[in-house]
């Protein structure tokens, strides 16, 4: 499925099966709303009349973008190469303390076919780093720390171990500026949560452009499959994100929730942030 969207001033199309992002011009985005595939090679006269206020050359270029998008399917080898390298599904766990987290990891990390996302509620920076460094297999550790007490040494320790720090959304920019490279936040399953995700994506883009990229756990997880990933759930049939999300935000009775809107925004943020920059293409 092809998803065409705009986020934080960027416009593009994402092939949800091939995991391929294609940037689009703003005019191509407007044209996309006015056409229905399959489209002819040459821009139809009716479309030219509808967009008569635009320069004809600009219109031709924008239409050519759309034509290439709709008629140049991603080759199978390119599609395979664009899938996330880490295909191990993940399962989430929560621990109240470092001791409980260590016991949980000892119990569950024997299975190399499953990655672990572990939230730890009460843990020091040193304990969190030790848990991450001593883990067997793939582990994303998200620690709820006393952020006001984090020192420069703590930041360096957490960065070195790859520990994600759970912060209030309004502290993300501050701690990205302080040099913390692995960040997370509990985003509300609402329109406000989706707006907060878009704001954090802007922060991540600015940090990347400044040569100090940050990782935001909800964006990373948005493109990864959970252990119960199932894009064939009936409630997801009309959702463009089903192959990526796999129904992770459905309710227990299998119906869509407000969290589905948040998840789609997280996926869009992750797509934009993982797309090559202009410098990468040079």
C-alpha positions as CSV (number, residue, x, y, z in Angstrom):
1,X,0.0,0.0,0.0
2,X,1.2,3.5,-0.9
3,X,0.8,6.2,1.8
4,X,1.2,9.8,0.7
5,X,1.6,12.3,3.5
6,X,3.0,15.6,4.8
7,X,4.8,16.0,8.1
8,X,6.7,19.0,9.5
9,X,7.0,20.6,6.0
10,X,8.1,17.4,4.3
11,X,6.0,15.7,1.7
12,X,6.5,12.2,0.5
13,X,5.1,8.8,-0.3
14,X,5.8,5.6,1.5
15,X,5.5,2.1,0.1
16,X,4.4,0.2,3.2
17,X,5.3,-3.2,1.8
18,X,8.7,-2.4,0.3
19,X,9.5,0.1,3.1
20,X,10.6,2.7,0.6
21,X,10.2,6.5,1.0
22,X,10.0,8.8,-1.9
23,X,10.1,12.6,-1.4
24,X,7.5,14.6,-3.3
25,X,7.3,18.3,-4.1
26,X,4.4,20.2,-2.5
27,X,2.7,20.5,-5.9
28,X,2.9,16.7,-6.5
29,X,1.2,16.3,-3.2
30,X,-1.7,18.5,-4.3
31,X,-1.9,16.6,-7.6
32,X,-2.0,13.3,-5.7
33,X,-5.3,14.4,-4.0
34,X,-6.8,15.1,-7.5
35,X,-5.9,11.9,-9.3
36,X,-6.8,8.2,-9.0
37,X,-4.4,5.5,-10.2
38,X,-3.9,4.2,-12.8
39,X,-2.9,7.6,-14.4
40,X,-2.0,8.3,-18.0
41,X,1.6,9.2,-18.9
42,X,0.8,12.7,-20.0
43,X,-1.0,15.2,-17.7
44,X,-4.7,15.2,-18.6
45,X,-6.2,18.5,-19.9
46,X,-8.8,18.5,-17.1
47,X,-6.0,18.5,-14.5
48,X,-4.2,21.3,-16.3
49,X,-7.3,23.4,-16.2
50,X,-7.8,22.6,-12.5
51,X,-4.2,23.7,-11.8
52,X,-4.1,26.5,-14.3
53,X,-2.6,29.0,-11.8
54,X,0.6,27.0,-11.7
55,X,3.5,27.3,-14.2
56,X,3.1,24.6,-16.9
57,X,6.7,23.4,-16.4
58,X,6.2,23.0,-12.7
59,X,3.0,21.2,-13.3
60,X,4.7,18.8,-15.8
61,X,7.5,18.1,-13.3
62,X,5.1,17.4,-10.5
63,X,2.9,15.2,-12.6
64,X,6.0,13.3,-13.7
65,X,6.8,12.7,-10.1
66,X,3.4,11.1,-9.6
67,X,3.6,9.1,-12.8
68,X,6.9,7.6,-11.7
69,X,5.6,6.9,-8.3
70,X,2.5,5.0,-9.5
71,X,4.1,3.2,-12.4
72,X,7.6,2.2,-11.1
73,X,7.0,-0.5,-8.5
74,X,9.9,-1.2,-6.2
75,X,11.9,-4.2,-7.5
76,X,11.8,-7.3,-5.3
77,X,15.6,-7.1,-4.5
78,X,15.3,-3.4,-3.6
79,X,12.2,-4.1,-1.4
80,X,14.1,-6.8,0.5
81,X,17.0,-4.5,1.0
82,X,14.9,-1.7,2.3
83,X,13.3,-3.8,5.1
84,X,14.6,-3.2,8.6
85,X,17.8,-5.1,9.2
86,X,16.6,-6.2,12.6
87,X,13.6,-8.4,11.8
88,X,13.5,-10.1,15.3
89,X,10.1,-9.3,16.8
90,X,9.9,-7.7,20.2
91,X,7.9,-8.2,23.3
92,X,7.4,-5.5,26.0
93,X,8.0,-6.1,29.8
94,X,7.9,-3.8,32.8
95,X,9.9,-4.1,36.0
96,X,9.6,-2.1,39.2
97,X,13.2,-2.2,40.2
98,X,16.7,-3.1,38.9
99,X,16.5,-6.4,40.8
100,X,13.2,-7.3,39.2
101,X,14.6,-6.3,35.8
102,X,17.6,-8.5,36.2
103,X,15.5,-11.5,37.2
104,X,13.2,-10.9,34.2
105,X,16.1,-10.7,31.8
106,X,17.6,-13.9,33.2
107,X,14.2,-15.7,32.6
108,X,13.4,-14.4,29.1
109,X,16.6,-13.6,27.2
110,X,17.4,-17.2,26.4
111,X,15.2,-17.0,23.3
112,X,17.3,-15.4,20.5
113,X,14.2,-15.3,18.3
114,X,12.6,-12.5,20.3
115,X,13.9,-9.0,21.3
116,X,13.0,-7.4,24.6
117,X,11.8,-3.9,25.3
118,X,12.0,-3.5,29.1
119,X,10.7,-0.5,31.0
120,X,12.2,-0.1,34.5
121,X,10.4,2.2,36.9
122,X,13.0,2.7,39.8
123,X,16.6,2.4,38.8
124,X,19.8,4.5,39.0
125,X,21.9,5.4,35.9
126,X,24.6,3.0,37.0
127,X,22.1,0.1,37.5
128,X,20.4,0.8,34.1
129,X,23.8,0.8,32.3
130,X,24.8,-2.4,34.1
131,X,21.5,-4.1,33.0
132,X,22.0,-3.0,29.4
133,X,25.7,-3.9,29.2
134,X,25.1,-7.3,30.8
135,X,22.1,-8.3,28.6
136,X,22.3,-11.3,26.4
137,X,20.5,-10.9,23.1
138,X,18.6,-7.8,21.8
139,X,17.4,-5.4,24.5
140,X,16.0,-1.9,24.5
141,X,16.1,-0.7,28.1
142,X,13.9,2.3,28.9
143,X,14.6,3.7,32.3
144,X,12.5,6.1,34.4
145,X,15.1,8.2,36.1
146,X,15.2,11.3,38.3
147,X,15.9,13.5,35.3
148,X,16.5,16.6,37.4
149,X,19.4,14.7,39.1
150,X,21.2,13.5,36.0
151,X,24.8,14.7,35.8
152,X,27.1,15.0,32.8
153,X,28.8,11.7,33.9
154,X,25.3,10.1,34.1
155,X,24.6,11.3,30.5
156,X,27.9,9.9,29.2
157,X,27.3,6.6,31.0
158,X,23.8,6.2,29.6
159,X,24.8,7.2,26.1
160,X,27.7,4.7,26.2
161,X,25.4,1.9,27.2
162,X,22.5,2.8,24.9
163,X,20.0,3.2,27.7
164,X,16.8,5.1,26.8
165,X,15.7,7.6,29.4
166,X,11.9,8.1,30.0
167,X,11.2,11.8,30.2
168,X,8.2,14.2,30.2
169,X,7.5,15.4,26.7
170,X,8.4,18.9,27.6
171,X,11.9,17.8,28.7
172,X,12.9,16.1,25.5
173,X,14.4,19.2,23.8
174,X,16.2,20.2,27.0
175,X,17.9,16.8,27.4
176,X,18.7,16.4,23.7
177,X,20.5,19.8,24.0
178,X,22.3,18.4,27.1
179,X,23.7,15.6,25.0
180,X,21.4,12.7,26.0
181,X,21.2,10.6,22.8
182,X,18.6,8.0,23.8
183,X,15.2,9.4,24.7
184,X,11.7,8.2,25.3
185,X,8.4,9.6,26.6
186,X,4.9,8.3,27.4
187,X,2.7,10.0,24.7
188,X,-1.0,10.2,25.4
189,X,-3.2,8.2,23.0
190,X,-4.9,11.3,21.7
191,X,-4.6,14.1,19.1
192,X,-2.3,15.9,21.6
193,X,-0.1,12.9,21.7
194,X,0.2,12.9,17.9
195,X,1.1,16.6,17.9
196,X,3.7,16.0,20.6
197,X,5.2,13.2,18.4
198,X,5.5,15.6,15.5
199,X,7.2,18.2,17.7
200,X,9.7,15.7,18.9
201,X,10.4,14.6,15.3
202,X,11.4,18.3,14.6
203,X,13.7,18.2,17.6
204,X,15.2,14.9,16.3
205,X,15.7,16.4,12.8
206,X,17.4,19.5,14.2
207,X,19.7,17.3,16.4
208,X,20.6,15.2,13.4
209,X,21.3,18.2,11.2
210,X,23.6,19.6,13.9
211,X,25.6,16.3,13.9
212,X,24.2,15.1,17.2
213,X,21.5,12.6,16.3
214,X,19.1,11.4,19.0
215,X,17.1,8.2,19.1
216,X,13.5,8.4,20.3
217,X,12.2,5.0,21.4
218,X,8.6,5.3,20.2
219,X,9.9,6.2,16.7
220,X,12.3,3.2,16.7
221,X,9.6,0.8,17.8
222,X,7.0,2.2,15.3
223,X,8.9,0.4,12.4
224,X,9.6,-2.8,14.3
225,X,7.2,-5.8,14.5
226,X,5.9,-6.9,17.9
227,X,5.8,-10.6,18.8
228,X,2.0,-10.6,18.1
229,X,2.3,-8.7,14.8
230,X,-0.7,-9.5,12.6
231,X,-1.5,-7.1,9.7
232,X,-4.4,-9.3,8.6
233,X,-6.7,-8.3,11.5
234,X,-10.1,-7.3,10.1
235,X,-10.1,-4.0,12.0
236,X,-7.0,-3.0,10.2
237,X,-8.2,-3.8,6.7
238,X,-8.6,-0.2,5.6
239,X,-5.5,1.2,7.4
240,X,-2.5,2.1,5.4
241,X,-0.2,1.3,8.3
242,X,-1.4,-2.3,8.9
243,X,1.7,-4.0,7.4
244,X,4.0,-1.9,9.7
245,X,1.9,-1.7,12.9
246,X,0.4,-5.2,12.7
247,X,-2.6,-4.2,14.9
248,X,-0.5,-3.4,18.0
249,X,-2.9,-0.5,19.0
250,X,-6.2,-2.4,18.7
251,X,-8.3,-2.9,21.9
252,X,-8.5,-6.2,23.5
253,X,-11.7,-7.0,21.6
254,X,-9.9,-6.1,18.3
255,X,-11.4,-2.7,17.5
256,X,-9.5,0.5,16.6
257,X,-8.6,2.9,19.4
258,X,-7.4,6.5,19.7
259,X,-3.9,5.0,20.0
260,X,-4.2,4.0,16.4
261,X,-4.0,7.7,15.4
262,X,-1.0,8.1,17.6
263,X,0.7,5.1,16.1
264,X,0.2,6.2,12.5
265,X,1.8,9.6,13.4
266,X,4.7,7.8,15.1
267,X,5.2,5.7,11.9
268,X,5.2,8.9,9.8
269,X,7.8,10.5,12.1
270,X,10.0,7.4,11.9
271,X,9.7,7.3,8.1
272,X,10.8,10.9,7.8
273,X,13.7,10.5,10.2
274,X,15.0,7.3,8.7
275,X,14.8,8.7,5.1
276,X,18.2,9.7,3.6
277,X,19.0,13.4,4.0
278,X,20.1,15.6,1.1
279,X,23.7,15.2,2.2
280,X,23.4,11.4,2.2
281,X,22.3,11.4,-1.4
282,X,25.3,13.4,-2.6
